[in-house]
Amino acid sequence: MSNNAPAHFAGELNERFEHASRRARQVVEFNFNVAGMIVRLCFAGEALVPAICRALDHLKTDATDKPALTINLWDTVSTHTPMLPAPFGIESYGPHGTISGYCNESYQTVYDTNYGILMMLDYSAKRAFWWTRDAAHLPAHEKASPLRTLLHLWTRPMNCSLLHAGAVGNADGGVLLVGRGGMGKSGTALACLAAGMDYVSDDFCILRDDPEPRAFSLYSTAKAGDATLQRIPVLKSMRDSPAEFAPHRQEDEKEVFFLHEHVPSRIVDQLPITAIVMPQVNDGAMSMLSPVSASFMTTHVGPNTLFMLPNSDVSTISIFANVARKLPCYRLLVGSDPTPIADTVASLLPTPHKRTELK
């Protein structure tokens, strides 16, 4: 394989996007402020816009600064523009759909074989490409956390990291909520939101450690299962109809809530982080907090993030490890009553939190 193969493929993808744009007769552009950097999304036509932009709407900006990253997006069905024949064979597929020979210091290429989504990032050109066959058949998780793989790959060389974590708090400080799926991150974040705290995320955020630990919002969504909905019934008023959001959502998937459409004043783009908490679902009603070491926290959090994101390595979690060494770390046994959950998290904030219940 030629060393120029990734560059040649990127050029061909750019030509495909331009062709799709001509067929769609328009390019729809939006700018988003992602961790203090401008990310521009350019769509060939409007078919993908609702699915991709809805979870990012709270980050839209009118800023006209030169973008740090431009992502060109199109689908085949609405633009009548088929994807190129793949220049790589099945033997090139690696973990998470990474493509051997097309991933290096200059390029990253991923093909999601489960859902038919192709992504390529060109670091030097500060551009990326994202393609799927049909905008109408995007999976629920792609609508809830769009472009997650590209944004992870984009932030890898920077002094920040896309992390599988939530964050809540107030202007003076916040709590980073970490742990593998099903341990109680979302339920804890939503209990805190319902008690009036500011909300950055329940599942994924961007973590910086310069000059202080700080979590930045990516998506204004939250995921909740039946147990969380029973504990926090106000969420039921924020439901989409299944047909409106994700007609192809699996029965065992959590419901997704677009919080900025219902409580925009509580969705913030960033919080300073002053403590780290690992929730763990507990059978009892009460919630209990106990301190843990930074090494314990990193050991339990690191593998989960590495497993979920492509081309991850030690550098992916090094920022989190540094933050964990600086801040107090705790394990929170999460009880069934949401009030003590929020009160316990609030006790870790630098300034008192005034409880204001969602109505």
N, C-alpha and C positions, 0 to 999 in steps of 0.2 A: 504493500500500500504506500502510495506517495505521501511524503510529509505535507504536501499541499492539499491533500484530500479534504481536511476540515475546512480550509479557506475556500476551496472550490465549491463545497457543498453549501457553505454560508452564502456565497454569491448566487448559487442557484435558488436557494430559498428566498433571497431578496427579490429575484426576478419573479418567482411564483407569487410573492406578496404583491408586487406591483401589478402583475397580471390580474390577480384577484380584485385589486382596488379598481382597476379599469372596468372589470366586469360588473362590479358593484356600483360603479359610477360615483363613488365617494370614499373618502378616508375620514373616519370619525376619530377625533383626538381628545384625550383628557389627560390632565396633569394631576399627579398625586404626590403629596408630601410624605415620603416614607423615611422615617428616622432622620428627618432633617435634609433629605435629598429628594430631588425631583425625579420621579419616574413617569415617563410619558407612555401611554397606551395608544397605539394607532390601530384602528379596526378597519378592515376592508368591508364596508357596509355596516349595518346596524344589528345583524342577527345575534352576535355574541355579546353585545354591549350589556343587556340586562343581566345576563348570567354572570359575567365577569366583574362588572362594576358595582353591583349592589352591595356586596360586603365591604367594598373599599370606599363607598360614597363619602364617609365621614372624613376621608383624607384628601378629598378633591381640593385643588387650589387653583387660583387664577394667576399664580406666579408664572412669569414668562422666562424665568432663568433657563439657561441651557441645561437640558436633562442629564442626570448622571447615568440614566439608562433609558433606552427607548425599546419598547416591546411591540413588534408587529404581529397582529393576530388575524387569522382568517379561518373560515371553514369551507369545505368543498361544496356542500349542498346549496348554500345561499349564494355563493359566488360563481358556481359552475367552474371551479378551478381545482382539478384533481392534484393530489400530492405527487411529487416526483417519484419514480421508482427508487426504492432504497438502494444506495450505493454500498450497502453492507449486508452481510448474510446473517442468518440466525446464530452462527458461531460467534458473532461479535457482541451479542447481548450479554451484559453482566448484571450484577445485583441492582435492583431498583430500575432496571431498564437502561442503565448506562451503556454507551456504545463504545466498545474498544476500538482504538485508533482514531476516534473522534472526540476524545476527552484528553486535554493536556493543559498546559499553563495558559494557553490562549483561547481555547474553546472547550465547551462542555455540551454534550449531546445526550439526550435522554428520550427514550420512546416508551411510553406507558402502554404495554401490550394489553392490559386488562380493559382499558377504555379508549385506546386508539388516539393518544395525544402525543404529538412530536414536539420537542422543545430543543432549541439550540441557543447557546449564549456565546457571543463573541466579545471577549473582554476588551480587546484593544479598540474596537469600533464602538464600544458602549451600546451595543444593540443586542436584541434577542428576537427569536422567532417562536411562535406558538401556533400550532395547527391541530385541528380535529376535523373529522369528516362531517359531523352534523351538530350544529349548535343546539338543536332541540333534544339531543340525547346525552347531554353532559351529566355525569353522576352528581349526586347531592353533595358529596364532599368537595368537589371542584367548585361548586357555587358557594359553599360555606367558607372555603379557604382558597380562593383562586390564585393561581400562579405561584403556589407555595414552593414548588421545586425550583423554579427559576430564581425566585427571590433568595432562597437558601444558597444556591450556587453563586449568585451575584454578591452576596455579603461575605462569602467565605474568605476572600483575600483582605477584607477590611477589618478595622478594629471594632467589629460588632458581630453578632451571631444570631441567626434565627434559631429560637429555642422552643421546645415543646413545653410551654409554661403559660400560666395565667398571671395577671397582676391587678391588684386593687389597692385603694388607699385614699389619700387626699393630697393636697398641694405640698404638704410638708414631708411626706414620706409614703412609701408603698410597700406592700408585701408581695414577693414573688412566690407563686404557687406552682410547685413542681411535682413530678411523679408520673408514672406510667398511666395509660388510659384505664379508667374504671376505678381509680383510687379515691376520687372525690374532688378533683381540681375544679371541674365545672360547677358542681353543686356548691362548693365553698365560695367560688367567685360570685355566683348568682345570689347566694345568701347575703353576701356583703353588698352587692348592688341593691338588693331589696331593702337593706338597712340604710341606704343613702350614701354609700361610698362611691368614689370615682372608679371607673372600670376601664382597663386597658385591654384585657383579653381573658379568655378562660382556657385557651388551648395552645395558641402560638403567638409569640411576640418577638421583637428584636431586642436583644440585650447589648448595651454598651457599658464600658467601664472607663470612660475618659470624659471629664476628669472625675466623675463619680458614677457609681452604678445607677443605671437608668433603663427602664423598660419602655419601649415604643410600641404603639398599637399598629397592627396590620389589618385585622378584620374586626368589624363591629358585631360579629355574630357570637352566639352562644349555643351550646348543645345541651339538651336536657332529656333525660329518660323519664319514665313514668314516676319513679320514686321522687325525683326532684320536683316534678310538677305537683305532686301531692303535698310536698313540704312548702313549696312556694307557689301557691295557686294563682297569684297575680300574673304569672307567666302565661297562663292559658288565654288571657285576653290579647296576647301578642302573637298568637299562632297564625301561620299561613294555612290556607287550605292545601292539602297534599298535592292537588292538581296544579296549584299555582306555583309552588316552589319546586318540587321534585317529583314528577310523576313516576320516576324510576327509582325512588328511594326504597331501600330494602326494609323489610318488616322489622328487623332487629336493629336498624339504625336509630340513633337518637334524633329527636326533632331539632330543627335549627331555627333560631330566633334572630331576627335582624334588629338588634336593640336600638340602633341610632334612629330608627323610624318611630320608636315609641318613647324612649327616654334619652333624647339627644344631649341634654345638659349633663348627663352622667357619663357619657362616653368621652374620654379624653385621649389625646394623642400620645401622652407620655406621663410617666411618674418617676420621681427619684425612688430608688429601692433602698430600704433600710433594714429589711429582714427577709429571710427565706423560710418558707413553710412547706412541708410535704404532708398533704392531707392523706388520711387513711380511713376508709369507712369503718365505723364501729357499730356494733349491734345495740349499744345503749342509747339513751336519749341525750345524755350530756356529752360535751366536747372537752377533751383534755389535751394540754400542751406540754411537751417535754423537750428539753434541749438535746441536740445531736451535734456531732462534730462535722466540720467541713468535709473531711474525707468520707464520712458516712454519706453525706448528701451527694457528693460528686460520684461516688461509687454507684449509688442507686439511680441517679438522674442521667448520668452520661450514657450508659448503654441504650437507654430508651430513645434518646435523641439520635444517637448514631444509627440505630436500627431503622428509624422512620425516614431519614433523609439521605438521598443518594450522594455518593462520593464524600461521605463524612469520614473524618479521622480525628486524631487527638486535638487538632487545632479547632475543630468544631465546638468542643466543650471547654477549651482552655480559658475562654473569657468567663464562663460560668464558674469554673474552678477557682479562678482568681477572686471573683466576687464572693464566693462562698467562704473563702479564707478571711475576707474583710468583715463580713456581716454575721450577726447571730443567726443560727440555723435551728429549726424546730421540726418535730414531728407532731402533727395534730390529729388525734383520734376524733373523727367526725361523727357526732351523734345525729339522731333523727330530728332533733328540734333545731330549726335554722337560727333562732335567736341567739343561743349560746355560741354558735359557730361564728356569727358576725361579731359578737362581743369579744370573743377570744382573739380573733384577728385584729380587731380595733385596739386591743390592749397593747399591741406591738407597734402601733403608730407613734411617731414622735409627739404629736399633739392630739388632744382629745377629739374623738369623733362624735358629732351630734347625730344621733339616730333620727332619720326621716324616712318613714316607711313609704314604699311605692304604693300607690292607690290603683 
